[in-house]
Amino acid sequence: MTFRNLFGLLCATGAAGALIGAPSAAAEPACPDAEVIFARGTGETPGVGGVGQAFVDSVRNQAGGRSVGVYPVNYPASGNFNDRLDIVRSVTDGVRDAEARIQTMAAACPDTRLILGGYSQGAAVGGFTTAPVAPPEVPTDLVPPALPADVADNVAAVVLFGLPSEQFLRSYNAPAVQIGPAFTDKTLELCARGDTICEGAFGGSPTVAHGLYPFNGQVSEGAAYAVGRI
């Protein structure tokens, strides 16, 4: 398998997920009761992506009248897997933006409960955001600063869909995602049955299961977990 094959599949699933809808244009409270900070998957258009929008919708449906804002992590979600540094830059750009948003909300809206989430490459962004140190494989000039420990309590839950497994990442000389100790007890990783990206396959072609999170009940499961912690 080449990453070009993977990119093609992720583009296809992203396009399918886009049918779910875009974020509402309705004005949101400046400091909502909760905010979902979500990183989209590889090749999806800017926004939260198909899985992310389904997750946001499910969180709002289960929030019991509490207001829920949404922030799409601003990063390339690059599919240029032939260039390892380009992918590293893509992920580290996402980590920087997610960290900045968490710190901004912690300062401006300290009572807002934050839900950090991501899908596929975006799940890696979310996972690395929680890490106290960057993997040694990341070039020094690209290492984002660690998230300050004093804002960890503002993050109520971390929900990651289709997080690439260590075996999958190592097969492409990429570092494994390690969840930081301040976040392990509030992190839920959801992997669809048959999703080779997250199940532990050593490379190989991804399956259709990697795009099924909005349809297999796991988006609702992740939302219930997050809402239960806000």
Secondary structure, DSSP 8 states (H G I E B T S, - for coil): --HHHHHHHHHHHHHHHGGG-----S---SS-SEEEEEE--TT--SSSHHHHHHHHHHHHHHSTT--EEEEE--S-----TT-HHHHHHHHHHHHHHHHHHHHHHHHH-TTSEEEEEEETHHHHHHHHHH-SS--TTS-GGG------GGGGGGEEEEEEES---HHHHHTTT-------TTTGGGEEEE--TT-HHHHT-SS----GGGG-TTTSSHHHHHHHHHHTT-
